[in-house]
Amino acid sequence: MSVSPASLTASSDVRREIPRGAGSRRDRIEAALATLDAESRRLERLGLELPTARCHEQRRYWMFLSALFALPGSAIERFTPRADASWPGDRIR
């Protein structure tokens, strides 16, 4: 699997569909956050400021999804991001 230019890790690729099941969805979000945390530490060690900032922004996105899907009994549980939705961090290059 290739990683999109906007995604720093394969598991944080925003083109991949969010699973409909609550457990699978939680696993997907936690995997994205874990890989972004590891990538952030690696980028900081290398002193790469711009990629570190992109990683931080992607992590904020996944933290937002985590909080959003944690809302019980809401329409959010039926939410599936569009595959063609652009990544909010594209403005950082």
PDB file of N, CA, C and O in Angstrom:
ATOM      1  N   MET A   1       0.846  -1.178   0.000  1.00  0.00           N
ATOM      2  CA  MET A   1       0.000   0.000   0.000  1.00  0.00           C
ATOM      3  C   MET A   1       0.887   1.234   0.000  1.00  0.00           C
ATOM      4  O   MET A   1       1.864   1.306   0.745  1.00  0.00           O
ATOM      5  N   SER A   2       0.552   2.181  -0.818  1.00  0.00           N
ATOM      6  CA  SER A   2       1.325   3.418  -0.855  1.00  0.00           C
ATOM      7  C   SER A   2       0.700   4.450   0.082  1.00  0.00           C
ATOM      8  O   SER A   2      -0.486   4.395   0.406  1.00  0.00           O
ATOM      9  N   VAL A   3       1.522   5.370   0.495  1.00  0.00           N
ATOM     10  CA  VAL A   3       1.080   6.437   1.381  1.00  0.00           C
ATOM     11  C   VAL A   3       0.838   7.669   0.530  1.00  0.00           C
ATOM     12  O   VAL A   3       1.666   8.023  -0.309  1.00  0.00           O
ATOM     13  N   SER A   4      -0.291   8.321   0.745  1.00  0.00           N
ATOM     14  CA  SER A   4      -0.590   9.525  -0.038  1.00  0.00           C
ATOM     15  C   SER A   4       0.379  10.635   0.356  1.00  0.00           C
ATOM     16  O   SER A   4       0.926  10.609   1.459  1.00  0.00           O
ATOM     17  N   PRO A   5       0.601  11.606  -0.523  1.00  0.00           N
ATOM     18  CA  PRO A   5       1.514  12.696  -0.204  1.00  0.00           C
ATOM     19  C   PRO A   5       1.116  13.438   1.073  1.00  0.00           C
ATOM     20  O   PRO A   5       1.978  13.982   1.763  1.00  0.00           O
ATOM     21  N   ALA A   6      -0.154  13.464   1.386  1.00  0.00           N
ATOM     22  CA  ALA A   6      -0.611  14.193   2.566  1.00  0.00           C
ATOM     23  C   ALA A   6      -0.482  13.370   3.841  1.00  0.00           C
ATOM     24  O   ALA A   6      -0.614  13.917   4.936  1.00  0.00           O
ATOM     25  N   SER A   7      -0.229  12.071   3.726  1.00  0.00           N
ATOM     26  CA  SER A   7      -0.150  11.206   4.901  1.00  0.00           C
ATOM     27  C   SER A   7       1.296  10.832   5.177  1.00  0.00           C
ATOM     28  O   SER A   7       2.036  10.460   4.266  1.00  0.00           O
ATOM     29  N   LEU A   8       1.688  10.933   6.424  1.00  0.00           N
ATOM     30  CA  LEU A   8       3.059  10.595   6.789  1.00  0.00           C
ATOM     31  C   LEU A   8       3.243   9.110   7.051  1.00  0.00           C
ATOM     32  O   LEU A   8       4.360   8.601   6.951  1.00  0.00           O
ATOM     33  N   THR A   9       2.173   8.408   7.383  1.00  0.00           N
ATOM     34  CA  THR A   9       2.252   6.969   7.630  1.00  0.00           C
ATOM     35  C   THR A   9       1.092   6.278   6.913  1.00  0.00           C
ATOM     36  O   THR A   9       0.069   6.896   6.617  1.00  0.00           O
ATOM     37  N   ALA A  10       1.272   4.995   6.644  1.00  0.00           N
ATOM     38  CA  ALA A  10       0.217   4.244   5.952  1.00  0.00           C
ATOM     39  C   ALA A  10      -1.062   4.185   6.784  1.00  0.00           C
ATOM     40  O   ALA A  10      -2.159   4.287   6.236  1.00  0.00           O
ATOM     41  N   SER A  11      -0.934   4.024   8.088  1.00  0.00           N
ATOM     42  CA  SER A  11      -2.145   3.906   8.904  1.00  0.00           C
ATOM     43  C   SER A  11      -2.844   5.238   9.127  1.00  0.00           C
ATOM     44  O   SER A  11      -3.993   5.264   9.568  1.00  0.00           O
ATOM     45  N   SER A  12      -2.173   6.337   8.831  1.00  0.00           N
ATOM     46  CA  SER A  12      -2.835   7.647   8.961  1.00  0.00           C
ATOM     47  C   SER A  12      -3.297   8.185   7.615  1.00  0.00           C
ATOM     48  O   SER A  12      -3.651   9.359   7.504  1.00  0.00           O
ATOM     49  N   ASP A  13      -3.296   7.341   6.599  1.00  0.00           N
ATOM     50  CA  ASP A  13      -3.727   7.744   5.257  1.00  0.00           C
ATOM     51  C   ASP A  13      -5.221   8.078   5.287  1.00  0.00           C
ATOM     52  O   ASP A  13      -6.052   7.215   5.568  1.00  0.00           O
ATOM     53  N   VAL A  14      -5.542   9.307   5.001  1.00  0.00           N
ATOM     54  CA  VAL A  14      -6.933   9.772   5.092  1.00  0.00           C
ATOM     55  C   VAL A  14      -7.799   9.254   3.952  1.00  0.00           C
ATOM     56  O   VAL A  14      -9.021   9.399   3.991  1.00  0.00           O
ATOM     57  N   ARG A  15      -7.183   8.653   2.937  1.00  0.00           N
ATOM     58  CA  ARG A  15      -7.969   8.083   1.838  1.00  0.00           C
ATOM     59  C   ARG A  15      -8.596   6.746   2.224  1.00  0.00           C
ATOM     60  O   ARG A  15      -9.538   6.297   1.572  1.00  0.00           O
ATOM     61  N   ARG A  16      -8.086   6.108   3.272  1.00  0.00           N
ATOM     62  CA  ARG A  16      -8.645   4.839   3.710  1.00  0.00           C
ATOM     63  C   ARG A  16      -9.959   5.086   4.452  1.00  0.00           C
ATOM     64  O   ARG A  16     -10.095   6.054   5.199  1.00  0.00           O
ATOM     65  N   GLU A  17     -10.898   4.209   4.234  1.00  0.00           N
ATOM     66  CA  GLU A  17     -12.213   4.349   4.856  1.00  0.00           C
ATOM     67  C   GLU A  17     -12.133   4.072   6.360  1.00  0.00           C
ATOM     68  O   GLU A  17     -11.387   3.204   6.813  1.00  0.00           O
ATOM     69  N   ILE A  18     -12.915   4.828   7.108  1.00  0.00           N
ATOM     70  CA  ILE A  18     -13.045   4.597   8.543  1.00  0.00           C
ATOM     71  C   ILE A  18     -14.021   3.433   8.717  1.00  0.00           C
ATOM     72  O   ILE A  18     -15.125   3.482   8.174  1.00  0.00           O
ATOM     73  N   PRO A  19     -13.644   2.382   9.461  1.00  0.00           N
ATOM     74  CA  PRO A  19     -14.561   1.248   9.648  1.00  0.00           C
ATOM     75  C   PRO A  19     -15.867   1.674  10.321  1.00  0.00           C
ATOM     76  O   PRO A  19     -15.891   2.619  11.109  1.00  0.00           O
ATOM     77  N   ARG A  20     -16.934   0.978  10.007  1.00  0.00           N
ATOM     78  CA  ARG A  20     -18.246   1.297  10.585  1.00  0.00           C
ATOM     79  C   ARG A  20     -18.402   0.769  12.009  1.00  0.00           C
ATOM     80  O   ARG A  20     -19.091   1.387  12.820  1.00  0.00           O
ATOM     81  N   GLY A  21     -17.783  -0.345  12.318  1.00  0.00           N
ATOM     82  CA  GLY A  21     -17.891  -0.916  13.664  1.00  0.00           C
ATOM     83  C   GLY A  21     -17.107  -0.096  14.672  1.00  0.00           C
ATOM     84  O   GLY A  21     -15.997   0.352  14.385  1.00  0.00           O
ATOM     85  N   ALA A  22     -17.678   0.102  15.848  1.00  0.00           N
ATOM     86  CA  ALA A  22     -17.048   0.949  16.867  1.00  0.00           C
ATOM     87  C   ALA A  22     -15.665   0.433  17.269  1.00  0.00           C
ATOM     88  O   ALA A  22     -14.731   1.224  17.401  1.00  0.00           O
ATOM     89  N   GLY A  23     -15.520  -0.870  17.465  1.00  0.00           N
ATOM     90  CA  GLY A  23     -14.235  -1.426  17.872  1.00  0.00           C
ATOM     91  C   GLY A  23     -13.182  -1.294  16.784  1.00  0.00           C
ATOM     92  O   GLY A  23     -12.043  -0.912  17.052  1.00  0.00           O
ATOM     93  N   SER A  24     -13.566  -1.609  15.569  1.00  0.00           N
ATOM     94  CA  SER A  24     -12.641  -1.493  14.435  1.00  0.00           C
ATOM     95  C   SER A  24     -12.258  -0.038  14.195  1.00  0.00           C
ATOM     96  O   SER A  24     -11.112   0.277  13.873  1.00  0.00           O
ATOM     97  N   ARG A  25     -13.236   0.832  14.359  1.00  0.00           N
ATOM     98  CA  ARG A  25     -12.981   2.266  14.170  1.00  0.00           C
ATOM     99  C   ARG A  25     -11.992   2.763  15.215  1.00  0.00           C
ATOM    100  O   ARG A  25     -11.061   3.498  14.886  1.00  0.00           O
ATOM    101  N   ARG A  26     -12.186   2.369  16.472  1.00  0.00           N
ATOM    102  CA  ARG A  26     -11.279   2.758  17.558  1.00  0.00           C
ATOM    103  C   ARG A  26      -9.866   2.238  17.269  1.00  0.00           C
ATOM    104  O   ARG A  26      -8.888   2.964  17.449  1.00  0.00           O
ATOM    105  N   ASP A  27      -9.760   0.977  16.818  1.00  0.00           N
ATOM    106  CA  ASP A  27      -8.456   0.395  16.488  1.00  0.00           C
ATOM    107  C   ASP A  27      -7.775   1.182  15.377  1.00  0.00           C
ATOM    108  O   ASP A  27      -6.574   1.442  15.446  1.00  0.00           O
ATOM    109  N   ARG A  28      -8.527   1.558  14.366  1.00  0.00           N
ATOM    110  CA  ARG A  28      -7.971   2.306  13.225  1.00  0.00           C
ATOM    111  C   ARG A  28      -7.437   3.656  13.663  1.00  0.00           C
ATOM    112  O   ARG A  28      -6.344   4.060  13.265  1.00  0.00           O
ATOM    113  N   ILE A  29      -8.210   4.349  14.480  1.00  0.00           N
ATOM    114  CA  ILE A  29      -7.801   5.673  14.965  1.00  0.00           C
ATOM    115  C   ILE A  29      -6.591   5.555  15.880  1.00  0.00           C
ATOM    116  O   ILE A  29      -5.655   6.346  15.770  1.00  0.00           O
ATOM    117  N   GLU A  30      -6.597   4.583  16.777  1.00  0.00           N
ATOM    118  CA  GLU A  30      -5.459   4.398  17.691  1.00  0.00           C
ATOM    119  C   GLU A  30      -4.193   4.008  16.936  1.00  0.00           C
ATOM    120  O   GLU A  30      -3.100   4.433  17.309  1.00  0.00           O
ATOM    121  N   ALA A  31      -4.323   3.207  15.883  1.00  0.00           N
ATOM    122  CA  ALA A  31      -3.159   2.836  15.070  1.00  0.00           C
ATOM    123  C   ALA A  31      -2.580   4.065  14.370  1.00  0.00           C
ATOM    124  O   ALA A  31      -1.364   4.245  14.315  1.00  0.00           O
ATOM    125  N   ALA A  32      -3.460   4.902  13.841  1.00  0.00           N
ATOM    126  CA  ALA A  32      -2.996   6.133  13.184  1.00  0.00           C
ATOM    127  C   ALA A  32      -2.261   7.025  14.187  1.00  0.00           C
ATOM    128  O   ALA A  32      -1.193   7.558  13.883  1.00  0.00           O
ATOM    129  N   LEU A  33      -2.830   7.184  15.369  1.00  0.00           N
ATOM    130  CA  LEU A  33      -2.199   8.025  16.389  1.00  0.00           C
ATOM    131  C   LEU A  33      -0.856   7.446  16.845  1.00  0.00           C
ATOM    132  O   LEU A  33       0.104   8.193  17.037  1.00  0.00           O
ATOM    133  N   ALA A  34      -0.783   6.142  17.018  1.00  0.00           N
ATOM    134  CA  ALA A  34       0.470   5.508  17.467  1.00  0.00           C
ATOM    135  C   ALA A  34       1.575   5.687  16.433  1.00  0.00           C
ATOM    136  O   ALA A  34       2.711   6.007  16.783  1.00  0.00           O
ATOM    137  N   THR A  35       1.242   5.481  15.154  1.00  0.00           N
ATOM    138  CA  THR A  35       2.276   5.629  14.128  1.00  0.00           C
ATOM    139  C   THR A  35       2.686   7.091  13.957  1.00  0.00           C
ATOM    140  O   THR A  35       3.851   7.383  13.687  1.00  0.00           O
ATOM    141  N   LEU A  36       1.742   7.997  14.113  1.00  0.00           N
ATOM    142  CA  LEU A  36       2.091   9.417  14.024  1.00  0.00           C
ATOM    143  C   LEU A  36       2.950   9.856  15.207  1.00  0.00           C
ATOM    144  O   LEU A  36       3.843  10.688  15.044  1.00  0.00           O
ATOM    145  N   ASP A  37       2.694   9.310  16.388  1.00  0.00           N
ATOM    146  CA  ASP A  37       3.540   9.612  17.546  1.00  0.00           C
ATOM    147  C   ASP A  37       4.973   9.157  17.312  1.00  0.00           C
ATOM    148  O   ASP A  37       5.924   9.891  17.582  1.00  0.00           O
ATOM    149  N   ALA A  38       5.114   7.931  16.805  1.00  0.00           N
ATOM    150  CA  ALA A  38       6.452   7.402  16.521  1.00  0.00           C
ATOM    151  C   ALA A  38       7.141   8.225  15.431  1.00  0.00           C
ATOM    152  O   ALA A  38       8.329   8.531  15.537  1.00  0.00           O
ATOM    153  N   GLU A  39       6.403   8.576  14.399  1.00  0.00           N
ATOM    154  CA  GLU A  39       6.972   9.372  13.307  1.00  0.00           C
ATOM    155  C   GLU A  39       7.362  10.760  13.791  1.00  0.00           C
ATOM    156  O   GLU A  39       8.385  11.300  13.368  1.00  0.00           O
ATOM    157  N   SER A  40       6.563  11.339  14.667  1.00  0.00           N
ATOM    158  CA  SER A  40       6.873  12.656  15.222  1.00  0.00           C
ATOM    159  C   SER A  40       8.187  12.614  15.995  1.00  0.00           C
ATOM    160  O   SER A  40       9.027  13.501  15.844  1.00  0.00           O
ATOM    161  N   ARG A  41       8.365  11.590  16.818  1.00  0.00           N
ATOM    162  CA  ARG A  41       9.619  11.448  17.577  1.00  0.00           C
ATOM    163  C   ARG A  41      10.812  11.304  16.629  1.00  0.00           C
ATOM    164  O   ARG A  41      11.867  11.894  16.862  1.00  0.00           O
ATOM    165  N   ARG A  42      10.646  10.530  15.574  1.00  0.00           N
ATOM    166  CA  ARG A  42      11.719  10.330  14.595  1.00  0.00           C
ATOM    167  C   ARG A  42      12.066  11.640  13.899  1.00  0.00           C
ATOM    168  O   ARG A  42      13.240  11.979  13.750  1.00  0.00           O
ATOM    169  N   LEU A  43      11.046  12.369  13.475  1.00  0.00           N
ATOM    170  CA  LEU A  43      11.274  13.634  12.773  1.00  0.00           C
ATOM    171  C   LEU A  43      11.926  14.671  13.686  1.00  0.00           C
ATOM    172  O   LEU A  43      12.780  15.440  13.244  1.00  0.00           O
ATOM    173  N   GLU A  44      11.528  14.694  14.954  1.00  0.00           N
ATOM    174  CA  GLU A  44      12.134  15.621  15.916  1.00  0.00           C
ATOM    175  C   GLU A  44      13.611  15.292  16.121  1.00  0.00           C
ATOM    176  O   GLU A  44      14.445  16.194  16.185  1.00  0.00           O
ATOM    177  N   ARG A  45      13.937  13.996  16.225  1.00  0.00           N
ATOM    178  CA  ARG A  45      15.343  13.589  16.376  1.00  0.00           C
ATOM    179  C   ARG A  45      16.181  14.040  15.185  1.00  0.00           C
ATOM    180  O   ARG A  45      17.348  14.402  15.336  1.00  0.00           O
ATOM    181  N   LEU A  46      15.576  14.015  14.003  1.00  0.00           N
ATOM    182  CA  LEU A  46      16.278  14.428  12.791  1.00  0.00           C
ATOM    183  C   LEU A  46      16.318  15.951  12.616  1.00  0.00           C
ATOM    184  O   LEU A  46      17.037  16.468  11.762  1.00  0.00           O
ATOM    185  N   GLY A  47      15.542  16.652  13.430  1.00  0.00           N
ATOM    186  CA  GLY A  47      15.514  18.110  13.357  1.00  0.00           C
ATOM    187  C   GLY A  47      14.751  18.658  12.156  1.00  0.00           C
ATOM    188  O   GLY A  47      15.039  19.759  11.687  1.00  0.00           O
ATOM    189  N   LEU A  48      13.788  17.903  11.663  1.00  0.00           N
ATOM    190  CA  LEU A  48      13.008  18.312  10.492  1.00  0.00           C
ATOM    191  C   LEU A  48      11.743  19.041  10.954  1.00  0.00           C
ATOM    192  O   LEU A  48      10.746  18.412  11.309  1.00  0.00           O
ATOM    193  N   GLU A  49      11.799  20.346  10.945  1.00  0.00           N
ATOM    194  CA  GLU A  49      10.722  21.152  11.510  1.00  0.00           C
ATOM    195  C   GLU A  49       9.424  21.110  10.717  1.00  0.00           C
ATOM    196  O   GLU A  49       8.355  20.928  11.299  1.00  0.00           O
ATOM    197  N   LEU A  50       9.495  21.273   9.403  1.00  0.00           N
ATOM    198  CA  LEU A  50       8.275  21.297   8.596  1.00  0.00           C
ATOM    199  C   LEU A  50       7.547  19.954   8.606  1.00  0.00           C
ATOM    200  O   LEU A  50       6.335  19.930   8.818  1.00  0.00           O
ATOM    201  N   PRO A  51       8.249  18.826   8.382  1.00  0.00           N
ATOM    202  CA  PRO A  51       7.557  17.539   8.495  1.00  0.00           C
ATOM    203  C   PRO A  51       7.018  17.280   9.904  1.00  0.00           C
ATOM    204  O   PRO A  51       5.970  16.654  10.059  1.00  0.00           O
ATOM    205  N   THR A  52       7.721  17.754  10.924  1.00  0.00           N
ATOM    206  CA  THR A  52       7.224  17.605  12.299  1.00  0.00           C
ATOM    207  C   THR A  52       5.927  18.388  12.480  1.00  0.00           C
ATOM    208  O   THR A  52       5.006  17.917  13.148  1.00  0.00           O
ATOM    209  N   ALA A  53       5.850  19.572  11.894  1.00  0.00           N
ATOM    210  CA  ALA A  53       4.623  20.377  11.977  1.00  0.00           C
ATOM    211  C   ALA A  53       3.483  19.682  11.240  1.00  0.00           C
ATOM    212  O   ALA A  53       2.351  19.675  11.723  1.00  0.00           O
ATOM    213  N   ARG A  54       3.767  19.094  10.073  1.00  0.00           N
ATOM    214  CA  ARG A  54       2.740  18.347   9.329  1.00  0.00           C
ATOM    215  C   ARG A  54       2.248  17.166  10.156  1.00  0.00           C
ATOM    216  O   ARG A  54       1.051  16.880  10.201  1.00  0.00           O
ATOM    217  N   CYS A  55       3.182  16.490  10.807  1.00  0.00           N
ATOM    218  CA  CYS A  55       2.825  15.339  11.638  1.00  0.00           C
ATOM    219  C   CYS A  55       1.926  15.790  12.795  1.00  0.00           C
ATOM    220  O   CYS A  55       0.934  15.133  13.109  1.00  0.00           O
ATOM    221  N   HIS A  56       2.274  16.897  13.415  1.00  0.00           N
ATOM    222  CA  HIS A  56       1.461  17.428  14.514  1.00  0.00           C
ATOM    223  C   HIS A  56       0.050  17.754  14.027  1.00  0.00           C
ATOM    224  O   HIS A  56      -0.929  17.481  14.721  1.00  0.00           O
ATOM    225  N   GLU A  57      -0.050  18.336  12.840  1.00  0.00           N
ATOM    226  CA  GLU A  57      -1.372  18.677  12.304  1.00  0.00           C
ATOM    227  C   GLU A  57      -2.188  17.421  12.001  1.00  0.00           C
ATOM    228  O   GLU A  57      -3.387  17.377  12.273  1.00  0.00           O
ATOM    229  N   GLN A  58      -1.540  16.408  11.440  1.00  0.00           N
ATOM    230  CA  GLN A  58      -2.246  15.158  11.174  1.00  0.00           C
ATOM    231  C   GLN A  58      -2.690  14.504  12.483  1.00  0.00           C
ATOM    232  O   GLN A  58      -3.783  13.944  12.566  1.00  0.00           O
ATOM    233  N   ARG A  59      -1.837  14.580  13.499  1.00  0.00           N
ATOM    234  CA  ARG A  59      -2.202  14.012  14.794  1.00  0.00           C
ATOM    235  C   ARG A  59      -3.414  14.745  15.372  1.00  0.00           C
ATOM    236  O   ARG A  59      -4.287  14.105  15.958  1.00  0.00           O
ATOM    237  N   ARG A  60      -3.488  16.046  15.224  1.00  0.00           N
ATOM    238  CA  ARG A  60      -4.657  16.812  15.690  1.00  0.00           C
ATOM    239  C   ARG A  60      -5.925  16.346  14.990  1.00  0.00           C
ATOM    240  O   ARG A  60      -6.978  16.234  15.617  1.00  0.00           O
ATOM    241  N   TYR A  61      -5.827  16.074  13.684  1.00  0.00           N
ATOM    242  CA  TYR A  61      -6.972  15.580  12.924  1.00  0.00           C
ATOM    243  C   TYR A  61      -7.465  14.251  13.497  1.00  0.00           C
ATOM    244  O   TYR A  61      -8.663  14.066  13.709  1.00  0.00           O
ATOM    245  N   TRP A  62      -6.526  13.324  13.746  1.00  0.00           N
ATOM    246  CA  TRP A  62      -6.908  12.008  14.271  1.00  0.00           C
ATOM    247  C   TRP A  62      -7.404  12.102  15.713  1.00  0.00           C
ATOM    248  O   TRP A  62      -8.268  11.324  16.116  1.00  0.00           O
ATOM    249  N   MET A  63      -6.874  13.039  16.493  1.00  0.00           N
ATOM    250  CA  MET A  63      -7.395  13.258  17.849  1.00  0.00           C
ATOM    251  C   MET A  63      -8.829  13.791  17.779  1.00  0.00           C
ATOM    252  O   MET A  63      -9.677  13.415  18.589  1.00  0.00           O
ATOM    253  N   PHE A  64      -9.092  14.665  16.811  1.00  0.00           N
ATOM    254  CA  PHE A  64     -10.440  15.170  16.603  1.00  0.00           C
ATOM    255  C   PHE A  64     -11.391  14.018  16.267  1.00  0.00           C
ATOM    256  O   PHE A  64     -12.479  13.918  16.836  1.00  0.00           O
ATOM    257  N   LEU A  65     -10.971  13.143  15.332  1.00  0.00           N
ATOM    258  CA  LEU A  65     -11.819  11.997  14.991  1.00  0.00           C
ATOM    259  C   LEU A  65     -12.052  11.112  16.204  1.00  0.00           C
ATOM    260  O   LEU A  65     -13.160  10.614  16.406  1.00  0.00           O
ATOM    261  N   SER A  66     -11.026  10.915  17.006  1.00  0.00           N
ATOM    262  CA  SER A  66     -11.164  10.101  18.211  1.00  0.00           C
ATOM    263  C   SER A  66     -12.235  10.680  19.134  1.00  0.00           C
ATOM    264  O   SER A  66     -13.093   9.953  19.635  1.00  0.00           O
ATOM    265  N   ALA A  67     -12.178  11.982  19.351  1.00  0.00           N
ATOM    266  CA  ALA A  67     -13.169  12.638  20.207  1.00  0.00           C
ATOM    267  C   ALA A  67     -14.557  12.601  19.571  1.00  0.00           C
ATOM    268  O   ALA A  67     -15.556  12.379  20.256  1.00  0.00           O
ATOM    269  N   LEU A  68     -14.611  12.815  18.280  1.00  0.00           N
ATOM    270  CA  LEU A  68     -15.880  12.832  17.564  1.00  0.00           C
ATOM    271  C   LEU A  68     -16.590  11.481  17.660  1.00  0.00           C
ATOM    272  O   LEU A  68     -17.785  11.420  17.951  1.00  0.00           O
ATOM    273  N   PHE A  69     -15.854  10.414  17.417  1.00  0.00           N
ATOM    274  CA  PHE A  69     -16.453   9.085  17.452  1.00  0.00           C
ATOM    275  C   PHE A  69     -16.686   8.576  18.878  1.00  0.00           C
ATOM    276  O   PHE A  69     -17.369   7.569  19.070  1.00  0.00           O
ATOM    277  N   ALA A  70     -16.131   9.256  19.867  1.00  0.00           N
ATOM    278  CA  ALA A  70     -16.367   8.875  21.256  1.00  0.00           C
ATOM    279  C   ALA A  70     -17.728   9.369  21.758  1.00  0.00           C
ATOM    280  O   ALA A  70     -18.183   8.945  22.820  1.00  0.00           O
ATOM    281  N   LEU A  71     -18.377  10.256  21.009  1.00  0.00           N
ATOM    282  CA  LEU A  71     -19.700  10.751  21.397  1.00  0.00           C
ATOM    283  C   LEU A  71     -20.711   9.618  21.308  1.00  0.00           C
ATOM    284  O   LEU A  71     -20.890   9.046  20.232  1.00  0.00           O
ATOM    285  N   PRO A  72     -21.367   9.283  22.390  1.00  0.00           N
ATOM    286  CA  PRO A  72     -22.292   8.145  22.378  1.00  0.00           C
ATOM    287  C   PRO A  72     -23.631   8.467  21.719  1.00  0.00           C
ATOM    288  O   PRO A  72     -24.175   9.559  21.881  1.00  0.00           O
ATOM    289  N   GLY A  73     -24.148   7.494  20.973  1.00  0.00           N
ATOM    290  CA  GLY A  73     -25.507   7.560  20.452  1.00  0.00           C
ATOM    291  C   GLY A  73     -25.807   8.708  19.520  1.00  0.00           C
ATOM    292  O   GLY A  73     -26.966   9.110  19.413  1.00  0.00           O
ATOM    293  N   SER A  74     -24.834   9.246  18.852  1.00  0.00           N
ATOM    294  CA  SER A  74     -25.093  10.367  17.962  1.00  0.00           C
ATOM    295  C   SER A  74     -25.018   9.920  16.505  1.00  0.00           C
ATOM    296  O   SER A  74     -24.643   8.786  16.208  1.00  0.00           O
ATOM    297  N   ALA A  75     -25.372  10.809  15.626  1.00  0.00           N
ATOM    298  CA  ALA A  75     -25.288  10.524  14.196  1.00  0.00           C
ATOM    299  C   ALA A  75     -23.841  10.348  13.759  1.00  0.00           C
ATOM    300  O   ALA A  75     -23.575   9.834  12.672  1.00  0.00           O
ATOM    301  N   ILE A  76     -22.918  10.768  14.590  1.00  0.00           N
ATOM    302  CA  ILE A  76     -21.495  10.641  14.287  1.00  0.00           C
ATOM    303  C   ILE A  76     -21.125   9.182  14.065  1.00  0.00           C
ATOM    304  O   ILE A  76     -20.225   8.895  13.277  1.00  0.00           O
ATOM    305  N   GLU A  77     -21.781   8.274  14.725  1.00  0.00           N
ATOM    306  CA  GLU A  77     -21.468   6.853  14.583  1.00  0.00           C
ATOM    307  C   GLU A  77     -21.714   6.360  13.166  1.00  0.00           C
ATOM    308  O   GLU A  77     -21.153   5.341  12.763  1.00  0.00           O
ATOM    309  N   ARG A  78     -22.544   7.064  12.401  1.00  0.00           N
ATOM    310  CA  ARG A  78     -22.824   6.679  11.019  1.00  0.00           C
ATOM    311  C   ARG A  78     -21.957   7.441  10.026  1.00  0.00           C
ATOM    312  O   ARG A  78     -22.035   7.207   8.820  1.00  0.00           O
ATOM    313  N   PHE A  79     -21.137   8.348  10.528  1.00  0.00           N
ATOM    314  CA  PHE A  79     -20.316   9.198   9.677  1.00  0.00           C
ATOM    315  C   PHE A  79     -19.199   8.403   9.006  1.00  0.00           C
ATOM    316  O   PHE A  79     -18.510   7.615   9.654  1.00  0.00           O
ATOM    317  N   THR A  80     -19.027   8.617   7.709  1.00  0.00           N
ATOM    318  CA  THR A  80     -17.891   8.071   6.972  1.00  0.00           C
ATOM    319  C   THR A  80     -17.335   9.200   6.113  1.00  0.00           C
ATOM    320  O   THR A  80     -18.043   9.717   5.249  1.00  0.00           O
ATOM    321  N   PRO A  81     -16.074   9.595   6.333  1.00  0.00           N
ATOM    322  CA  PRO A  81     -15.508  10.675   5.526  1.00  0.00           C
ATOM    323  C   PRO A  81     -15.520  10.326   4.039  1.00  0.00           C
ATOM    324  O   PRO A  81     -15.353   9.165   3.667  1.00  0.00           O
ATOM    325  N   ARG A  82     -15.714  11.319   3.208  1.00  0.00           N
ATOM    326  CA  ARG A  82     -15.680  11.113   1.759  1.00  0.00           C
ATOM    327  C   ARG A  82     -14.268  10.768   1.323  1.00  0.00           C
ATOM    328  O   ARG A  82     -13.299  11.332   1.832  1.00  0.00           O
ATOM    329  N   ALA A  83     -14.153   9.857   0.396  1.00  0.00           N
ATOM    330  CA  ALA A  83     -12.836   9.454  -0.106  1.00  0.00           C
ATOM    331  C   ALA A  83     -12.162  10.593  -0.860  1.00  0.00           C
ATOM    332  O   ALA A  83     -10.934  10.656  -0.916  1.00  0.00           O
ATOM    333  N   ASP A  84     -12.956  11.495  -1.442  1.00  0.00           N
ATOM    334  CA  ASP A  84     -12.372  12.583  -2.223  1.00  0.00           C
ATOM    335  C   ASP A  84     -12.141  13.846  -1.400  1.00  0.00           C
ATOM    336  O   ASP A  84     -11.754  14.879  -1.946  1.00  0.00           O
ATOM    337  N   ALA A  85     -12.377  13.772  -0.084  1.00  0.00           N
ATOM    338  CA  ALA A  85     -12.186  14.951   0.763  1.00  0.00           C
ATOM    339  C   ALA A  85     -10.699  15.298   0.803  1.00  0.00           C
ATOM    340  O   ALA A  85      -9.855  14.417   0.964  1.00  0.00           O
ATOM    341  N   SER A  86     -10.390  16.564   0.657  1.00  0.00           N
ATOM    342  CA  SER A  86      -8.986  16.967   0.673  1.00  0.00           C
ATOM    343  C   SER A  86      -8.495  17.035   2.108  1.00  0.00           C
ATOM    344  O   SER A  86      -9.263  17.291   3.035  1.00  0.00           O
ATOM    345  N   TRP A  87      -7.228  16.807   2.269  1.00  0.00           N
ATOM    346  CA  TRP A  87      -6.588  16.822   3.600  1.00  0.00           C
ATOM    347  C   TRP A  87      -6.449  18.246   4.081  1.00  0.00           C
ATOM    348  O   TRP A  87      -5.989  19.100   3.324  1.00  0.00           O
ATOM    349  N   PRO A  88      -6.836  18.539   5.332  1.00  0.00           N
ATOM    350  CA  PRO A  88      -6.774  19.911   5.822  1.00  0.00           C
ATOM    351  C   PRO A  88      -5.349  20.461   5.916  1.00  0.00           C
ATOM    352  O   PRO A  88      -5.165  21.678   5.937  1.00  0.00           O
ATOM    353  N   GLY A  89      -4.350  19.601   5.972  1.00  0.00           N
ATOM    354  CA  GLY A  89      -2.972  20.055   6.111  1.00  0.00           C
ATOM    355  C   GLY A  89      -2.256  20.318   4.810  1.00  0.00           C
ATOM    356  O   GLY A  89      -1.055  20.586   4.819  1.00  0.00           O
ATOM    357  N   ASP A  90      -2.956  20.250   3.684  1.00  0.00           N
ATOM    358  CA  ASP A  90      -2.295  20.481   2.402  1.00  0.00           C
ATOM    359  C   ASP A  90      -1.709  21.877   2.287  1.00  0.00           C
ATOM    360  O   ASP A  90      -0.838  22.117   1.450  1.00  0.00           O
ATOM    361  N   ARG A  91      -2.167  22.785   3.105  1.00  0.00           N
ATOM    362  CA  ARG A  91      -1.648  24.149   3.009  1.00  0.00           C
ATOM    363  C   ARG A  91      -0.224  24.247   3.559  1.00  0.00           C
ATOM    364  O   ARG A  91       0.482  25.214   3.272  1.00  0.00           O
ATOM    365  N   ILE A  92       0.203  23.257   4.347  1.00  0.00           N
ATOM    366  CA  ILE A  92       1.573  23.245   4.867  1.00  0.00           C
ATOM    367  C   ILE A  92       2.429  22.435   3.907  1.00  0.00           C
ATOM    368  O   ILE A  92       2.187  21.244   3.715  1.00  0.00           O
ATOM    369  N   ARG A  93       3.380  23.040   3.330  1.00  0.00           N
ATOM    370  CA  ARG A  93       4.280  22.342   2.381  1.00  0.00           C
ATOM    371  C   ARG A  93       5.706  22.533   2.804  1.00  0.00           C
ATOM    372  O   ARG A  93       6.618  22.031   2.147  1.00  0.00           O
TER     373      ARG A  93
END
